[in-house]
Amino acid sequence: MNQILTEISTQVHIQTPKTICILGGGFGGLYTALRLSQLDWGNTEKPEIVLIDQGDRFIFSPLLYELLTNELQTWEIAPSYQEILENTGVHFHQAKVSEVDTDNQQVKLCDGKTLQYDRLVLALGSETNLDLVPGVVSYAYPFRTLADVHRLEERLRVLTATDPEKIRVAIVGAGYSGVELACKLADRLGEKGRLRLIETGDQILRTSSEFNRQQAKKALEQKSVFIDLETKVVSIGENTISLEYKNQIDEIPVDLVIWTVGTRISSLVQNLPLAHNQRGQITCTPTLQVIEHPEIFALGDLADCKDIEEQQLPGTAQVAFQQADYAAWNIWASLTDRPLLPFRYQALGEVMALGVDNATLTALGITLDGYLGYLVRRLVYLYRLPTLEHQLKVGFSWLLTPIIKTLSQGSRE
């Protein structure tokens, strides 16, 4: 009798589906969840896949800048998780993570719920570090989320309503985000704008290709954006920014400061009892598994990871997107007794917006700029949008919008 009960208990245990918890709904987390939902689990019972994020929308961050110039609508680049995950079998839970108990394999949420996991994906990303310079927290505007966009929009609305002779904007950081913001805002503000791009290094776009760097310089010059290289921000006031150049400090009047530099790993991630590097990133193997915790996978900004060729990987959307495919496969392999694959990063090139209807692209030996670069950039990002259904909706909108605008202009004439 006891043997029969043991066999029944064993069968029940085998039939109990595993649970995969994915923390963070950015490129790494969401695309891992979508890929897991598409894999064939064969005779193995499909696990429960739970995606957890404190927001209710996925942000396709490379297109965030187009909201400032009304080139795109919010629904196109920030669809809700419920919409994306409909009919995928992935469960979405909107909540903030309060604790991860790695010993008992539990995730505790701020809403009081506790989830048991068999596999855990850490994809919480990073956050803007606003503690680098006095005054940043109080007076500067970060640019990473929809809330940041809305806050910036309101500030621009207030500034425009006062009808000043010039709207003085300082953008700190001449990386991709800073350059794209400068070009978009220059187009939006037109002759009313007086933009200044501030960079501590001796060149803009330090990690970019030479072609993209030169096209960016050309675009910034055409839009009359001042570039301050080898310049350090000392402090930010309510209507001023203090800059240090060659040991001389100048206080400059400004109406708006946008902060695009400095990221940090959240305290939640840094406090986990896992292997970390000096920056607080979690150290993982080429299979994206955390050292000494093969049931935990880490990817994106918070992961200190080298691929199979010992490449140190940058914290970009392109890397997280590719890691998601490997993470999903390796989770599937670990639950179905198959070999895991070490991550192999493929640099597919880079695209960058340089204003309205203008972009630059370098990929596979091809270089494009201007309107053609803009069109190819749109197509590249359309392909990267989550789910075929959303791609079709957005693609149809992009095709229809110019036609509607043309017909509207014709009727007014």
Salt bridges, closest charged atoms under 4 A:
GLU66 OE2 - LYS184 NZ 3.87
GLU66 OE2 - ARG377 NH1 2.52
GLU71 OE2 - LYS184 NZ 2.51
GLU83 OE2 - HIS390 ND1 3.65
GLU83 OE2 - LYS393 NZ 3.64
GLU99 OE1 - LYS108 NZ 3.95
ASP111 OD2 - HIS93 NE2 2.75
GLU127 OE2 - ARG264 NE 3.06
ASP131 OD2 - ARG264 NH1 2.80
GLU153 OE1 - ARG188 NH1 2.90
GLU154 OE2 - ARG157 NH2 2.63
ASP163 OD1 - LYS192 NZ 2.94
GLU180 OE2 - ARG377 NH2 3.96
ASP187 OD1 - LYS223 NZ 2.77
GLU210 OE1 - ARG213 NH1 2.48
ASP228 OD2 - ARG196 NH1 2.72
ASP255 OD1 - ARG168 NH2 3.00
GLU295 OE2 - HIS293 ND1 3.01
GLU309 OE2 - ARG344 NH1 2.71
ASP325 OD1 - ARG35 NE 2.86
GLU389 OE2 - LYS393 NZ 3.76
